Amino acid sequence: MSLRDWARRYAALMRAGWLVDLQYRAAIVLWLILGVAQPLLMLAIWWGVAGTDEVQGYDRAAFARYFFALMFVDQLTLAWDVWYIDRWIREGEINFRLARPLNPIHEAIADNLAYKGKTGLAMAVVWLAVAAVWPAVRLPFEPGRWALAALAIALAAAIRFLTSYVTGLLAFWTTRATALYELHWGISLFLSGRIAPLSLLPPGVSAVAAVLWFPYMLAFPVEVLTGTVATTEELVRGFAWQLAWLALWSLAYRLVWRQGLKRYGAVGG
Amino acid sequence: MRALVRALRRAFALIRAFWAANLAEELQYRANLLASLLGTLFWMGTAVLTAAVFFRQSPTLGGWGFWEVVALLGVFNAVAGVVEAVLRPNIGRLVEHVRRGTMDLILARPIDAQFHVSFRRIVIWRATDVVLGFGLAGFALARLGRVPSLSELLAFALALAAAIAIVYAIWLGLMSMTFWFVAVENLEVLFDAVYEAARFPVSAYPGGLRFVFVYLLPIAWITTVPAGTLTGRISWTAALLAAGLAALALLATRLLWRAALKRYTSAGG
């Protein structure tokens, strides 16, 4: 299929996703509020802990920048697919999707793009508005770094999407796929930098995190955006890990999707 | 007085009948007990570890020591258990009742509709949260080497009852909004967002937020006050204040409920 065909398909899928979301505007705002509540809370506590001093190089303003960047990147890398895929498989909604001449993952990707276009923009506007009155959360104007951050965010979103999608596909085998992802979420609270910048965790924990995919779904793009990760060496290492984990999770997707379909056919057939 | 006693006795008899029927249903799913237990242990673990991350950088949070905060997390978990076992499965469904018109069936019954909407069901497995929460608080007290006096235990019981009444009032108030805005689906998300803040003593928050959590979103009364009475940090006066506040909150929900029912026109109306 040509590139133009793909563009047309994606345009149609994204439009459909966009229209579905339109019905749930109020619900989306509520999810957005829940999404920013946890990082804001962590910021509030760190704010109190830092006081007028600093905690391992983080003063109040640095914490504020970190958690604002985190809220922004979190909205752009959000992954809800495990709930959808789990339901698609358990309730048979996947059947008509399988009958289409298009892998269902494209529908999921298009939905993600449509949704994140909106919430990402909303977060950016809120951030700008807050930055106008609160200098602490302002980022220095550095287009080069922002471009790198955009790339890191895109890769992070892809990895996080795959973790969620692949876990959802486990519903071919188990009814506890979503519970498994909640577990993943609990671990990611620490290892992807939601509670604190990774450098504030015990050294052993952050060393383990650095070789897993967790920080590359959130903390790495956040720190590229705030400028904490700035040296060429750190950047190269971070992007290399992102690509490695993206490749591994893509492989996992292929494997699970193929085996899952076989199993699904066997049960339903 | 005698009328009140009779009304209370009738209420308890009704709750017993409701929950006995419900229990028979739930007992078919005993595997849920294990899942619920493991889930509770996991989330309590992450909560304690989160606190530990902050305590790595600071000897106290808002003047509270580590084990005092752990005792507070125990209370947090116990109240969360009440929410999950009783509030969410009952009041959480109010939106559905209003939208689908099943509210009619409730109004037609010879018992108080607010009572029915509030206490019809119980998800008994989530009672594990309450038990394990108290267990955690007890463990923290042991680590503090502290045996609460009878007077402190009484203050704790009063403050905890007040906390539950306040949480109930928040839920009913929030979900009653559905009588005005039928389309709002996941309103309880707002509670979840705010309740997160109850994981820390209010004194750990910056001044402005502290004011909000004491006076506007009454988070302080839900965990800080009960846990404080247990560790001897907060006096009887606060427990009595909490009880007064709870009584006011319950009265307010009653008035709100009356006003809301006047708005109800059934699904066809």
Interface residues (C-beta under 8 A of the other chain):
Chain A: Y24 A26 A27 L30 W31 I33 L34 A37 Q38 L41 A44 I45 W46 W47 G48 V49 V55 Q56 R176 A179 E182 L183 G186 L189 F190 I195 A196 L200 L201 P202
Chain B: A35 G39 F42 W43 T46 L49 T50 V53 F54 R56 Q57 S58 L61 G62 F181 A183 V184 E185 N186 L187 V189 L190 D192 A193 V194 E196 A197 R199 F200 A204 Y205 P206 L209
